[in-house]
């Protein structure tokens, strides 16, 4: 398995979740291969990702065409339950070391675990067991490991950032992290504009190295 910026990711399903993970990893300097059955989604992201293809991610030939042997971590964000499970199973059969799959409910998650998913993410419900205590911060609401180097945290906006935008906060330079989304009440802004000012009560979804997200969670 490669280390550092040589690590390669595959994202299957370019909905809001998959797109956020894919584009943020690409911005951080990693190679990202993506596949989705929606041609418009693929075209919109083709210039932003290492390689994006329109195809059925639940089809073995489609996955093999993506140089699957070079993939270290795969993220399955497909909404269709059958395709989601088939893709997960095929990725493990094809030898992907770590597969993280999005589940719609606990039963789906249990089934994904049985067919080989290394990590299950619940998109439509609270993830249940919080691991924020591992970060020694009451502000961290959720924590997900995407790989041995990359993590995602859900963080209550620190008071020091209220009124600042992404440029002024300078989180990428300070912590080597990227803001994937801002949750504001019932609204979630995916890939927020750099000029978007943070408001009190915002929840930040941040992706970065383990060291970076942990420092982000405990320093404020």
Backbone as CSV, one residue per row, in Angstrom:
resi,resn,N_x,N_y,N_z,CA_x,CA_y,CA_z,C_x,C_y,C_z
1,UNK,0.846,-1.199,0.000,0.000,0.000,0.000,0.879,1.245,0.000
2,UNK,0.490,2.231,-0.768,1.271,3.459,-0.856,1.076,4.340,0.375
3,UNK,2.039,5.209,0.586,1.961,6.144,1.710,1.775,7.550,1.187
4,UNK,1.354,8.466,2.102,1.268,9.879,1.777,0.430,10.161,0.551
5,UNK,0.929,11.117,-0.267,0.164,11.598,-1.396,0.117,10.595,-2.553
6,UNK,0.801,9.441,-2.424,0.726,8.432,-3.466,-0.492,7.533,-3.291
7,UNK,-1.186,7.668,-2.175,-2.376,6.856,-1.943,-3.450,7.210,-2.963
8,UNK,-4.149,6.189,-3.453,-5.178,6.401,-4.461,-6.546,5.982,-3.932
9,UNK,-7.559,6.813,-4.235,-8.909,6.591,-3.758,-9.859,6.361,-4.932
10,UNK,-10.854,5.532,-4.688,-11.947,5.337,-5.644,-13.237,5.759,-4.959
11,UNK,-14.036,6.562,-5.652,-15.343,6.946,-5.133,-16.405,6.463,-6.109
12,UNK,-17.296,5.616,-5.639,-18.385,5.086,-6.458,-19.683,5.747,-6.015
13,UNK,-20.283,6.523,-6.905,-21.495,7.256,-6.551,-21.152,8.701,-6.257
14,UNK,-21.584,9.606,-7.137,-21.218,11.020,-7.000,-22.396,11.888,-6.576
15,UNK,-23.113,11.412,-5.557,-24.125,12.254,-4.935,-23.410,13.275,-4.060
16,UNK,-24.143,13.931,-3.166,-23.541,14.967,-2.322,-22.393,14.415,-1.481
17,UNK,-22.599,13.240,-0.892,-21.577,12.635,-0.037,-20.343,12.262,-0.859
18,UNK,-20.552,11.508,-1.937,-19.437,11.060,-2.757,-18.679,12.204,-3.392
19,UNK,-19.401,13.200,-3.879,-18.766,14.354,-4.509,-17.903,15.113,-3.512
20,UNK,-18.403,15.304,-2.303,-17.644,16.025,-1.279,-16.344,15.310,-0.940
21,UNK,-16.434,13.994,-0.754,-15.238,13.217,-0.429,-14.246,13.267,-1.587
22,UNK,-14.746,13.049,-2.809,-13.873,12.990,-3.984,-13.155,14.308,-4.245
23,UNK,-13.891,15.403,-4.274,-13.273,16.691,-4.599,-12.328,17.169,-3.509
24,UNK,-12.658,16.895,-2.269,-11.787,17.334,-1.186,-10.480,16.553,-1.177
25,UNK,-10.553,15.240,-1.389,-9.343,14.434,-1.457,-8.459,14.886,-2.623
26,UNK,-9.105,15.205,-3.749,-8.352,15.675,-4.911,-7.647,16.997,-4.601
27,UNK,-8.353,17.896,-3.925,-7.771,19.193,-3.559,-6.584,19.034,-2.618
28,UNK,-6.611,17.967,-1.841,-5.518,17.716,-0.899,-4.315,17.059,-1.578
29,UNK,-4.443,16.755,-2.860,-3.306,16.224,-3.596,-3.311,14.736,-3.837
30,UNK,-4.414,14.045,-3.504,-4.489,12.608,-3.715,-5.090,12.294,-5.087
31,UNK,-4.776,11.118,-5.609,-5.372,10.661,-6.856,-6.752,10.082,-6.557
32,UNK,-7.769,10.563,-7.285,-9.139,10.115,-7.063,-9.746,9.628,-8.371
33,UNK,-10.187,8.378,-8.353,-10.916,7.807,-9.477,-12.386,7.754,-9.082
34,UNK,-13.268,8.140,-9.972,-14.691,8.190,-9.630,-15.532,7.560,-10.725
35,UNK,-16.666,6.989,-10.321,-17.582,6.381,-11.278,-19.014,6.630,-10.821
36,UNK,-19.868,6.963,-11.769,-21.281,7.185,-11.492,-22.053,6.929,-12.782
37,UNK,-23.296,6.506,-12.646,-24.113,6.198,-13.822,-24.730,7.447,-14.434
38,UNK,-24.653,8.577,-13.739,-25.222,9.830,-14.233,-24.165,10.580,-15.046
39,UNK,-24.360,10.651,-16.345,-23.380,11.279,-17.230,-23.151,12.752,-16.902
40,UNK,-24.213,13.454,-16.503,-24.076,14.873,-16.174,-23.175,15.095,-14.966
41,UNK,-23.347,14.261,-13.940,-22.505,14.369,-12.751,-21.040,14.127,-13.102
42,UNK,-20.811,13.119,-13.920,-19.448,12.775,-14.318,-18.824,13.911,-15.111
43,UNK,-19.554,14.465,-16.059,-19.035,15.559,-16.874,-18.707,16.782,-16.022
44,UNK,-19.559,17.074,-15.045,-19.346,18.238,-14.196,-18.082,18.115,-13.342
45,UNK,-17.691,16.869,-13.047,-16.547,16.654,-12.163,-15.305,16.172,-12.892
46,UNK,-15.423,15.904,-14.178,-14.313,15.311,-14.925,-13.047,16.159,-14.885
47,UNK,-13.197,17.479,-14.856,-12.034,18.353,-14.839,-11.434,18.518,-13.444
48,UNK,-12.154,18.053,-12.422,-11.696,18.234,-11.047,-11.024,16.996,-10.467
49,UNK,-11.267,15.836,-11.068,-10.772,14.583,-10.520,-9.720,13.963,-11.433
50,UNK,-8.914,13.063,-10.856,-7.891,12.376,-11.628,-8.506,11.658,-12.818
51,UNK,-9.621,10.962,-12.571,-10.300,10.216,-13.630,-11.739,9.974,-13.204
52,UNK,-12.668,10.368,-14.036,-14.081,10.151,-13.753,-14.718,9.477,-14.960
53,UNK,-15.504,8.445,-14.710,-16.102,7.691,-15.805,-17.580,7.463,-15.539
54,UNK,-18.355,7.481,-16.609,-19.777,7.170,-16.509,-19.941,5.673,-16.699
55,UNK,-20.486,5.019,-15.701,-20.650,3.573,-15.794,-21.342,3.008,-14.581
56,UNK,-21.594,1.723,-14.638,-22.279,1.007,-13.570,-21.237,0.457,-12.601
57,UNK,-21.158,1.046,-11.420,-20.157,0.633,-10.436,-20.462,-0.721,-9.823
58,UNK,-21.625,-1.276,-10.114,-21.947,-2.614,-9.616,-21.575,-3.678,-10.640
59,UNK,-20.889,-3.259,-11.716,-20.467,-4.167,-12.778,-18.964,-4.413,-12.658
60,UNK,-18.569,-5.658,-12.642,-17.172,-6.017,-12.456,-16.263,-5.400,-13.529
61,UNK,-16.690,-5.420,-14.783,-15.869,-4.903,-15.869,-15.632,-3.399,-15.726
62,UNK,-16.640,-2.693,-15.260,-16.485,-1.246,-15.054,-15.427,-0.968,-14.008
63,UNK,-15.468,-1.701,-12.913,-14.497,-1.492,-11.841,-13.089,-1.885,-12.286
64,UNK,-12.972,-2.961,-13.008,-11.657,-3.397,-13.465,-11.036,-2.382,-14.423
65,UNK,-11.879,-1.680,-15.178,-11.388,-0.666,-16.111,-10.812,0.548,-15.390
66,UNK,-11.087,0.667,-14.077,-10.608,1.797,-13.289,-9.273,1.512,-12.609
67,UNK,-8.539,0.523,-13.107,-7.241,0.164,-12.514,-7.402,-0.106,-11.025
68,UNK,-8.368,-0.972,-10.714,-8.738,-1.237,-9.334,-7.583,-1.762,-8.484
69,UNK,-6.596,-2.391,-9.126,-5.458,-2.937,-8.383,-4.614,-1.851,-7.729
70,UNK,-4.744,-0.611,-8.229,-3.958,0.486,-7.680,-4.691,1.267,-6.597
71,UNK,-5.932,0.895,-6.316,-6.747,1.634,-5.348,-6.470,1.149,-3.926
72,UNK,-6.222,2.083,-3.023,-5.972,1.757,-1.615,-7.247,1.819,-0.777
73,UNK,-8.098,2.803,-1.067,-9.341,2.995,-0.306,-10.465,3.304,-1.279
74,UNK,-11.593,2.629,-1.101,-12.769,2.897,-1.924,-13.909,3.372,-1.034
75,UNK,-14.638,4.381,-1.515,-15.800,4.900,-0.797,-17.021,4.677,-1.674
76,UNK,-17.979,3.920,-1.158,-19.198,3.599,-1.911,-20.333,4.476,-1.400
77,UNK,-20.749,5.436,-2.234,-21.830,6.337,-1.840,-23.067,6.166,-2.686
78,UNK,-23.196,5.029,-3.355,-24.336,4.770,-4.243,-25.628,4.684,-3.440
79,UNK,-26.673,5.342,-3.921,-27.940,5.369,-3.212,-28.774,4.114,-3.393
80,UNK,-28.737,3.521,-4.581,-29.500,2.302,-4.845,-28.942,1.157,-4.011
81,UNK,-29.799,0.541,-3.200,-29.348,-0.462,-2.246,-28.681,-1.644,-2.925
82,UNK,-29.302,-2.175,-3.962,-28.747,-3.350,-4.642,-27.385,-3.050,-5.253
83,UNK,-27.271,-1.914,-5.950,-26.010,-1.537,-6.578,-24.945,-1.237,-5.538
84,UNK,-25.363,-0.628,-4.442,-24.470,-0.320,-3.337,-23.822,-1.592,-2.797
85,UNK,-24.635,-2.603,-2.556,-24.132,-3.851,-1.998,-23.278,-4.616,-2.996
86,UNK,-23.711,-4.644,-4.251,-22.950,-5.354,-5.268,-21.578,-4.706,-5.461
87,UNK,-21.563,-3.371,-5.496,-20.299,-2.653,-5.655,-19.367,-2.951,-4.495
88,UNK,-19.882,-2.913,-3.276,-19.084,-3.206,-2.087,-18.475,-4.599,-2.162
89,UNK,-19.303,-5.562,-2.502,-18.842,-6.952,-2.592,-17.762,-7.126,-3.661
90,UNK,-17.992,-6.514,-4.831,-17.026,-6.637,-5.919,-15.693,-5.982,-5.577
91,UNK,-15.746,-4.822,-4.923,-14.517,-4.128,-4.555,-13.651,-4.994,-3.639
92,UNK,-14.286,-5.676,-2.696,-13.532,-6.559,-1.815,-13.025,-7.782,-2.566
93,UNK,-13.846,-8.327,-3.459,-13.418,-9.477,-4.251,-12.241,-9.134,-5.150
94,UNK,-12.216,-7.883,-5.620,-11.152,-7.442,-6.509,-9.899,-6.999,-5.747
95,UNK,-9.958,-7.091,-4.415,-8.760,-6.876,-3.616,-8.508,-5.488,-3.081
96,UNK,-9.526,-4.605,-3.080,-9.326,-3.270,-2.502,-9.122,-3.420,-0.995
97,UNK,-8.024,-2.902,-0.449,-7.708,-3.104,0.971,-8.752,-2.566,1.945
98,UNK,-9.321,-1.396,1.649,-10.274,-0.790,2.587,-11.458,-0.219,1.812
99,UNK,-12.659,-0.664,2.188,-13.888,-0.214,1.532,-14.817,0.389,2.574
100,UNK,-15.195,1.651,2.375,-16.141,2.338,3.250,-17.436,2.520,2.475
101,UNK,-18.548,2.007,3.008,-19.817,2.047,2.282,-20.886,2.805,3.053
102,UNK,-21.692,3.563,2.320,-22.786,4.315,2.917,-24.016,3.420,3.016
103,UNK,-24.631,3.380,4.201,-25.835,2.573,4.417,-27.032,3.476,4.681
104,UNK,-28.218,2.986,4.317,-29.426,3.775,4.525,-30.095,3.475,5.864
105,UNK,-29.775,2.334,6.449,-30.335,1.980,7.757,-29.462,0.887,8.389
106,UNK,-29.800,0.496,9.611,-28.982,-0.466,10.346,-28.961,-1.836,9.682
107,UNK,-30.090,-2.280,9.139,-30.140,-3.578,8.474,-29.222,-3.584,7.258
108,UNK,-29.316,-2.521,6.478,-28.436,-2.394,5.317,-26.978,-2.403,5.759
109,UNK,-26.688,-1.673,6.837,-25.330,-1.626,7.345,-24.820,-2.986,7.776
110,UNK,-25.687,-3.757,8.443,-25.307,-5.100,8.882,-25.002,-5.999,7.686
111,UNK,-25.798,-5.850,6.648,-25.586,-6.648,5.438,-24.281,-6.263,4.747
112,UNK,-23.984,-4.964,4.730,-22.734,-4.505,4.132,-21.535,-5.082,4.879
113,UNK,-21.660,-5.135,6.200,-20.587,-5.700,7.005,-20.369,-7.178,6.687
114,UNK,-21.443,-7.896,6.474,-21.347,-9.330,6.188,-20.703,-9.613,4.834
115,UNK,-20.855,-8.683,3.883,-20.285,-8.931,2.557,-18.915,-8.278,2.380
116,UNK,-18.380,-7.717,3.473,-16.990,-7.302,3.428,-16.650,-5.849,3.662
117,UNK,-17.645,-4.970,3.814,-17.328,-3.555,4.037,-16.474,-3.409,5.295
118,UNK,-15.391,-2.639,5.183,-14.515,-2.429,6.329,-15.059,-1.361,7.270
119,UNK,-15.850,-0.450,6.729,-16.451,0.619,7.520,-17.792,0.967,6.911
120,UNK,-18.806,1.147,7.748,-20.143,1.518,7.286,-20.477,2.905,7.826
121,UNK,-20.907,3.786,6.930,-21.306,5.139,7.296,-22.805,5.260,7.100
122,UNK,-23.521,5.731,8.118,-24.966,5.891,8.030,-25.295,7.323,7.632
123,UNK,-25.864,7.473,6.452,-26.128,8.803,5.922,-27.445,9.388,6.403
124,UNK,-28.404,8.550,6.772,-29.745,9.037,7.060,-30.087,9.023,8.550
125,UNK,-29.139,8.709,9.389,-29.426,8.657,10.822,-28.158,8.977,11.603
126,UNK,-28.339,9.240,12.865,-27.199,9.443,13.743,-26.350,8.179,13.752
127,UNK,-25.055,8.308,13.730,-24.188,7.141,13.650,-24.201,6.304,14.924
128,UNK,-24.886,6.769,15.950,-25.007,5.959,17.160,-23.868,6.208,18.117
129,UNK,-22.892,5.363,18.116,-21.772,5.459,19.050,-20.812,6.560,18.637
130,UNK,-20.764,7.613,19.391,-19.853,8.716,19.104,-18.449,8.355,19.572
131,UNK,-17.473,8.824,18.863,-16.098,8.602,19.275,-15.402,9.930,19.548
132,UNK,-16.203,10.951,19.783,-15.621,12.267,20.026,-14.734,12.288,21.269
133,UNK,-15.021,11.396,22.226,-14.216,11.393,23.444,-12.762,11.058,23.145
134,UNK,-12.520,10.388,22.012,-11.155,10.069,21.624,-10.383,11.325,21.225
135,UNK,-11.124,12.371,20.901,-10.488,13.612,20.479,-10.356,14.609,21.627
136,UNK,-10.859,14.222,22.784,-10.789,15.067,23.983,-11.376,16.443,23.709
137,UNK,-12.546,16.477,23.098,-13.186,17.754,22.826,-14.685,17.589,22.768
138,UNK,-15.398,18.392,23.543,-16.855,18.337,23.529,-17.420,18.916,22.243
139,UNK,-16.577,19.659,21.491,-17.057,20.272,20.264,-17.147,19.317,19.093
140,UNK,-16.441,18.178,19.168,-16.453,17.218,18.075,-17.677,16.322,18.207
141,UNK,-18.489,16.297,17.141,-19.754,15.578,17.189,-19.685,14.202,16.543
142,UNK,-18.789,14.011,15.597,-18.618,12.715,14.938,-17.223,12.613,14.368
143,UNK,-16.776,11.386,14.228,-15.423,11.140,13.744,-15.425,9.855,12.935
144,UNK,-14.932,9.923,11.678,-14.893,8.757,10.806,-13.498,8.625,10.228
145,UNK,-12.920,7.435,10.307,-11.632,7.182,9.682,-11.861,6.660,8.270
146,UNK,-11.380,7.377,7.253,-11.480,6.911,5.880,-10.318,5.985,5.531
147,UNK,-9.186,6.199,6.171,-8.014,5.366,5.953,-7.093,5.549,7.155
148,UNK,-5.900,4.998,7.067,-4.952,5.131,8.169,-4.439,6.559,8.314
149,UNK,-4.618,7.367,7.259,-4.113,8.735,7.295,-5.191,9.806,7.282
150,UNK,-6.375,9.474,6.748,-7.398,10.483,6.491,-8.616,10.272,7.382
151,UNK,-9.133,11.358,7.970,-10.311,11.309,8.824,-11.311,12.392,8.433
152,UNK,-12.548,12.196,8.855,-13.594,13.202,8.705,-14.173,13.462,10.085
153,UNK,-14.331,14.749,10.449,-14.982,15.058,11.714,-16.133,16.025,11.483
154,UNK,-17.115,15.920,12.348,-18.208,16.881,12.407,-17.964,17.710,13.660
155,UNK,-17.815,19.020,13.470,-17.334,19.886,14.554,-18.227,21.099,14.725
156,UNK,-18.592,21.404,15.967,-19.307,22.641,16.249,-18.372,23.812,15.965
157,UNK,-18.873,24.828,15.299,-18.041,25.962,14.934,-17.429,26.610,16.176
158,UNK,-16.099,26.681,16.235,-15.448,27.366,17.365,-15.827,28.847,17.379
159,UNK,-15.985,29.413,18.565,-16.389,30.814,18.692,-15.427,31.747,17.971
160,UNK,-14.153,31.354,17.939,-13.138,32.211,17.320,-13.339,32.376,15.818
161,UNK,-14.147,31.498,15.203,-14.336,31.563,13.754,-15.629,32.257,13.340
162,UNK,-16.476,32.612,14.300,-17.738,33.277,13.976,-17.456,34.590,13.243
163,UNK,-18.113,34.754,12.097,-17.944,35.971,11.305,-16.832,35.904,10.281
164,UNK,-15.963,34.895,10.388,-14.877,34.747,9.425,-15.318,33.853,8.264
165,UNK,-14.652,33.984,7.120,-14.924,33.072,6.015,-13.759,32.087,5.905
166,UNK,-13.825,31.193,4.897,-12.802,30.162,4.763,-11.413,30.757,4.513
167,UNK,-11.365,31.831,3.764,-10.072,32.464,3.484,-9.468,33.020,4.758
168,UNK,-10.279,33.711,5.541,-9.794,34.325,6.779,-9.448,33.274,7.839
169,UNK,-10.230,32.191,7.888,-9.965,31.138,8.868,-8.661,30.410,8.555
170,UNK,-8.349,30.272,7.254,-7.072,29.697,6.807,-6.826,28.312,7.415
171,UNK,-7.865,27.487,7.439,-7.766,26.177,8.088,-6.851,25.216,7.340
172,UNK,-6.793,25.350,6.014,-5.945,24.432,5.247,-4.473,24.612,5.616
173,UNK,-4.038,25.851,5.724,-2.638,26.091,6.080,-2.369,25.759,7.538
174,UNK,-3.306,26.120,8.407,-3.081,25.952,9.840,-3.157,24.499,10.295
175,UNK,-4.073,23.724,9.683,-4.303,22.365,10.159,-4.227,21.291,9.078
176,UNK,-4.034,21.695,7.816,-4.043,20.747,6.700,-5.377,20.007,6.633
177,UNK,-6.468,20.776,6.762,-7.806,20.213,6.671,-8.628,21.026,5.671
178,UNK,-9.684,20.423,5.170,-10.593,21.096,4.246,-12.018,21.021,4.774
179,UNK,-12.769,22.104,4.635,-14.173,22.115,5.024,-14.987,21.523,3.877
180,UNK,-15.534,20.339,4.102,-16.334,19.638,3.094,-17.725,20.249,2.990
181,UNK,-18.283,20.621,4.136,-19.638,21.173,4.149,-19.857,21.987,5.415
182,UNK,-20.846,22.877,5.341,-21.303,23.636,6.505,-22.769,23.296,6.721
183,UNK,-23.092,22.824,7.914,-24.483,22.523,8.240,-25.027,23.673,9.063
184,UNK,-26.068,24.310,8.561,-26.661,25.483,9.207,-28.147,25.227,9.375
185,UNK,-28.536,24.802,10.568,-29.930,24.428,10.785,-30.281,23.210,9.955
186,UNK,-31.331,23.314,9.150,-31.744,22.210,8.293,-31.067,22.236,6.927
187,UNK,-30.210,23.229,6.700,-29.545,23.399,5.406,-28.091,22.946,5.491
188,UNK,-27.659,22.214,4.464,-26.270,21.787,4.382,-25.657,22.325,3.095
189,UNK,-24.592,23.099,3.230,-23.896,23.661,2.068,-22.672,22.810,1.770
190,UNK,-22.730,22.051,0.672,-21.626,21.196,0.264,-20.618,22.014,-0.531
191,UNK,-19.329,21.792,-0.265,-18.262,22.555,-0.919,-18.557,24.059,-0.865
192,UNK,-18.669,24.630,0.330,-19.037,26.051,0.469,-18.038,26.989,-0.211
193,UNK,-18.546,28.114,-0.666,-17.698,29.119,-1.312,-16.704,29.684,-0.301
194,UNK,-15.538,30.058,-0.789,-14.488,30.574,0.090,-14.911,31.844,0.814
195,UNK,-15.852,32.591,0.226,-16.301,33.846,0.817,-17.461,33.659,1.806
196,UNK,-17.926,32.426,1.974,-19.056,32.159,2.876,-18.619,32.379,4.320
197,UNK,-19.280,33.330,4.991,-18.927,33.641,6.377,-19.580,32.640,7.326
198,UNK,-18.831,32.214,8.341,-19.355,31.301,9.348,-20.287,32.053,10.298
199,UNK,-21.357,31.363,10.713,-22.302,31.933,11.662,-22.312,31.119,12.943
200,UNK,-22.629,31.759,14.051,-22.735,31.060,15.328,-23.752,29.933,15.182
201,UNK,-23.404,28.765,15.679,-24.302,27.618,15.589,-24.030,26.715,14.404
202,UNK,-23.139,27.144,13.501,-22.794,26.310,12.349,-22.100,25.025,12.808
203,UNK,-22.287,23.977,12.008,-21.568,22.722,12.213,-20.684,22.509,10.986
204,UNK,-19.397,22.276,11.208,-18.462,22.088,10.109,-18.176,20.609,9.896
205,UNK,-18.187,20.173,8.642,-17.774,18.825,8.287,-16.395,18.975,7.654
206,UNK,-15.385,18.413,8.306,-14.000,18.655,7.921,-13.299,17.350,7.571
207,UNK,-12.511,17.384,6.499,-11.734,16.228,6.068,-10.264,16.594,6.053
208,UNK,-9.428,15.701,6.592,-7.996,15.970,6.600,-7.221,14.827,7.231
209,UNK,-5.947,15.057,7.490,-5.132,14.043,8.136,-5.594,13.857,9.580
210,UNK,-5.310,12.677,10.146,-5.677,12.431,11.545,-5.113,13.517,12.453
211,UNK,-3.854,13.837,12.252,-3.202,14.846,13.087,-3.887,16.194,12.946
212,UNK,-4.226,16.553,11.707,-4.843,17.843,11.468,-6.218,17.963,12.092
213,UNK,-7.074,16.952,11.885,-8.434,17.063,12.417,-8.442,16.982,13.939
214,UNK,-7.527,16.230,14.502,-7.472,16.152,15.957,-7.011,17.477,16.557
215,UNK,-6.028,18.112,15.926,-5.583,19.420,16.404,-6.702,20.439,16.251
216,UNK,-7.439,20.343,15.150,-8.561,21.239,14.918,-9.603,21.057,16.003
217,UNK,-9.793,19.836,16.447,-10.819,19.530,17.444,-10.462,19.911,18.862
218,UNK,-9.173,19.997,19.175,-8.803,20.234,20.563,-8.168,21.592,20.808
219,UNK,-7.758,22.307,19.750,-7.004,23.538,20.007,-7.878,24.735,20.326
220,UNK,-9.129,24.753,19.842,-9.953,25.928,20.077,-10.509,25.917,21.496
